[in-house]
Amino acid sequence: MKNCLTVNKFQTGLGHGSLRSDSLARPRSAWAALLSATLLSACGGGGSSTGSPSTPVPVTPAPPVVLASGYPNSPVTCSTDGQRAWLRDYMDDEYFWYTQQGVPNAAATSMDDYLFSLLNKPIDRYSFAESTAAADQFFVEGTRTGYGYSLGWADAAQTVLKVRIVEPLSPLGQGNLLRRGDTIVSIDGFTPVQVVAGQVGSVRTQGVPRTFVVRNDVGVQRTFTVSSLTFALSPVITSQILTAPNGAKVGYLMYEEFITTGSVALGTAFASFRAANVQHLILDFRYNGGGSTAQARDIASMVGGSSVAGKVFAQYRFNARYTAENFNQTFKTSGLPAQPLEGIGNVMVITSGDTASASEVVINSLRPHKNVVTVGSTTFGKPYAFLPISACGITYSAVNLEVANSVGFADFSSGFAPACPVADDLTRQLGDPLEARTAAALGYIATGRCPTVNGQVKSSILAATRAGSSTSASTNASPGQRRGSGLGEMGPRATRVD
């Protein structure tokens, strides 16, 4: 007989590739039971003297062996030595590359730096630590503290810094003070080069003023000051019904982060697509660094419709110690934010180096079932997931799993190269059918070909930064951000908006 474990308040996610639970320091065997019970679309029942199909018998894992550090429970002590001993035991057990760890750095000045010394470099450019409060703010509350903007170089020479995106509910968004395409002259007196280098500094509290000098697309310069606030994130930045050059109806969704607080807006967008009988989709993930696997599976299920019902969405593979606990996650057929779409032809995905984790899983998981065409620049490359674990106020996201699609493909650590390489067009708003990447996607839908410029496919990957991030570069940034100078489309939340 198969038993099912009833789980409350469990959140799955690839929020920079993670699977989250409200329960911390959980024994590995219990994690497997939780994941299997929560993620798989169904679990069978059978008669017995102690249970029935309507009354599942909970699985009770064997009590774990508690080590001297306190692992797998909480650390015995939150002293520096106590936390380090606990973290080493955790990495020895659950880290995906547990046999290929680095040498512990006794001189590390923070637990984040200490974790960094334990990573399997250079392969692991993903694992990091952050305050538990910051992790909960993103995953549980769906909020951010700051100003609500993201910046990118508009030219290959990196001389013109422009606004890429503004969070709608942020101080800058609500006041309509910044718009995509505005040129940054200075922020708090710092030049664009200094801003990108991180000299503006991070902000994690409300009420901190910041002064902007910007120039709009017609050359009008403005100076204004705005204070930081805690604001709700808006995963759905915009959704539109567009028309391809051949007359086909196309649903366009600009989706920035896979978080559960975006379910209502996501459902509204897909309901509008269904009502309009769209024939193709454009999923704009160009700035999407990941988030909840539940949301990723919801989107993929609504895109795939009945053609993917019951099929494998993703395969999750643990380290060599726990291969017996590997499991599959299937596409959903019910409980979605909106009814699935049927008969979708092309699934155009707009990508960049910020497209990471859950975004890449959607691409990879749909490819065996749908015609998925990427437009933009190469994605971040993260075929791995975390089971975040918290101790002494710090949440550790160290790689625990590899994520593959239904045919077992997970070899995209170098990212997905675009089928149609097209530079980000900061002169037009997101969702504008004339914006270069969106226009390329619409053109492909009409002709089945990528756009060309002077006989060659247009290709330009611009460096980008999410300036003034509320993520501290010294304690909370990913290893990729610490080694890079804050340039280059860095990927999941390492360069998130402030």
HELIX and SHEET records of a PDB file:
HELIX    1   1 ARG A   28  LEU A   39  1                                  12    
HELIX    2   2 THR A   80  GLU A   94  1                                  15    
HELIX    3   3 MET A  111  LEU A  118  1                                   8    
HELIX    4   4 THR A  132  ASP A  136  1                                   5    
HELIX    5   5 GLN A  137  GLU A  141  3                                   5    
HELIX    6   6 PRO A  171  GLN A  174  1                                   4    
HELIX    7   7 PRO A  192  VAL A  196  1                                   5    
HELIX    8   8 THR A  260  GLY A  262  5                                   3    
HELIX    9   9 SER A  263  ALA A  275  1                                  13    
HELIX   10  10 THR A  293  GLY A  304  1                                  12    
HELIX   11  11 GLY A  305  VAL A  308  5                                   4    
HELIX   12  12 ALA A  320  GLU A  325  5                                   6    
HELIX   13  13 ALA A  358  LEU A  366  1                                   9    
HELIX   14  14 ALA A  436  THR A  447  1                                  12    
HELIX   15  15 PRO A  479  ARG A  483  1                                   5    
SHEET    1   A 2 PHE A  10  GLN A  11  0                                        
SHEET    2   A 2 ARG A  20  SER A  21 -1                                        
SHEET    1   B 3 PHE A 128  SER A 131  0                                        
SHEET    2   B 3 ILE A 394  SER A 397 -1                                        
SHEET    3   B 3 ILE A 389  ALA A 391 -1                                        
SHEET    1   C 2 THR A 143  GLY A 146  0                                        
SHEET    2   C 2 LEU A 229  ALA A 232 -1                                        
SHEET    1   D 3 LEU A 161  VAL A 166  0                                        
SHEET    2   D 3 TYR A 149  TRP A 153 -1                                        
SHEET    3   D 3 ALA A 464  THR A 465 -1                                        
SHEET    1   E 3 THR A 183  ILE A 187  0                                        
SHEET    2   E 3 PRO A 209  ARG A 215 -1                                        
SHEET    3   E 3 GLN A 221  SER A 227 -1                                        
SHEET    1   F 6 VAL A 236  THR A 243  0                                        
SHEET    2   F 6 LYS A 249  TYR A 255 -1                                        
SHEET    3   F 6 HIS A 280  ASP A 284  1                                        
SHEET    4   F 6 ASN A 346  THR A 351  1                                        
SHEET    5   F 6 ASN A 371  GLY A 376  1                                        
SHEET    6   F 6 CYS A 420  PRO A 421  1                                        
SHEET    1   G 4 PHE A 327  THR A 330  0                                        
SHEET    2   G 4 VAL A 312  ARG A 317 -1                                        
SHEET    3   G 4 VAL A 399  ALA A 404 -1                                        
SHEET    4   G 4 TYR A 384  PHE A 386 -1                                        
SHEET    1   H 2 THR A 452  VAL A 453  0                                        
SHEET    2   H 2 GLN A 456  VAL A 457 -1                                        
END                                                                             
